[in-house]
Amino acid sequence: MGERKQGQASDSIAEFFAELGRRGHEPLLERARGSARFDVADGKRTERWLLTIDRGDLRVSRRNAAADCVVRVDRPSFERAVNGELNLMAAALRGAFEMGGDPRFLVLLQRLFPRPSRRRRRRRRSGAPVKKP
């Protein structure tokens, strides 16, 4: 059963990067130029993904190359990020993973990840939670 879960994690990460490659252009990043390498660690094994952005044009490869921003993250955390369950920038600020290079680039990259969804309780104008009937 553990093997199956590990394969699913790999698939969701691979699908995330495949989708970025298929997207080809991201209008939200039309002013951005640079590269980011994601080193996704799973025990002794590390998968690397290189994302290059040139004025919104996206290119994805598996090259282990120098990049403007390098994110070293464990597989479970990165899987949460690609599934919209973890905000990478917030996790970086908490020191949840290692990051090298230009942190401003990570701010731009956050636009490519699904937003974490939160269920917020409705609040009264006073700020107190509204009780459910």
N, C-alpha and C positions, 0 to 999 in steps of 0.2 A: 504494500500500500504506500509506503514511503517513496518508492521508486516512481510510482504514478504521479504523486504530488510534485516531485522534483521535475518530471517531464512537463507537467502543466505549467510550472513556473517558467521554465525555459521557453515554452510556447508563447506565453503571454508577453514575455520580454521580446522575443523574436518577432512576434506579430506587431508590437508597438513600433519597433524600428522598421519593419517592412512597410507599415502604413506610412511612416514618415517619408520613406523612399518613394512610395507611390504618390504621395501628395505632391512632391516635386517643388512646390512653391508655397510659401506661407506669407500672406500679406502683412501679418502682424510683425514680421521680422524684415521688412523691406529695407530698413536702414542698418541692419546688422551684417557684420562680416566677421567670421572667425570659425573656430572649431572647438569641439568638446569631445573628450574621450571618456567613455563610461567603462570602468573596470568593475565588473560585477563578480564578486567572489562567492564561491560555493565550496567551503572547505579549502582544499589545496588547489582547486581548479578555479581559474579566472577566465571569464569571457570578456572580450573587449569589443566595444562598438565605437566607431568614430563617426561623428556627425559634423559635417561642414556646412556652414551657412554663408552664402554670398548674395547679399542684398535680397534675402528672402528665398533664394533657391537652396533647396535642401539636398544634400548627398549623404548617403549612409554607406559605410563599409565596415569590415571587420579588421581593418588594419590596426596594428599596434604602432601608432605614429605619435609624434609630439603634437600637442594641442594647446590652445589658449587657456582652456579650462579642463582639468582632469578630476573626475569624480570617482572615488574608490568607495564602493558601497557593497554591503552584503546582499545576497540574492533575495531574501525575504523582504527587506526594506525596499529594494528597487521594484520588486513585483508589486508591492503596495503602491508605489509611486505611479507605475504605468497603469494601474487599475483605478486610479483616482482616490486612493485611500490615504495618501501621504503627500504632503506638500514638501518638495525637495528643499526649497529655500528655508522653510521653517526648520526642517530637520538639520540643515547645515548650520543654522544659527544655534541650535541646541548641541552641536558637536556630535550628531548621530552617525556621521561618516566623515571620511577624509576628503578634502578638496584642495587642489593645487591650482595655481594660475590666477586668472582674473575672476573674482567673485561676481563682478557685474555681469559677466556673460551668463552665469547661472540664473540671474534674475531674468534675463531675456529667454533663456531656455525653458523656464517655468511655463511660459505661454504655450509650449508644445505638449505639456502633460495635462491629462484630465484634471479638472478641479476636484479637490476633496469635497465630498458632499457631507453636510452636517445637518442633522435634524435639530432645528432650533425650536425651543419652546416659545410659544407666543407669549408676549409680555404685555401687561397693562401699561398704560402711560406712566404709572408710578414706578414701573420697573419690576414689580412683583409678578411671578409666573401666574398665568391664567389657569385655574383649576378646570380639569376636564369634567364634563357632566357625568 
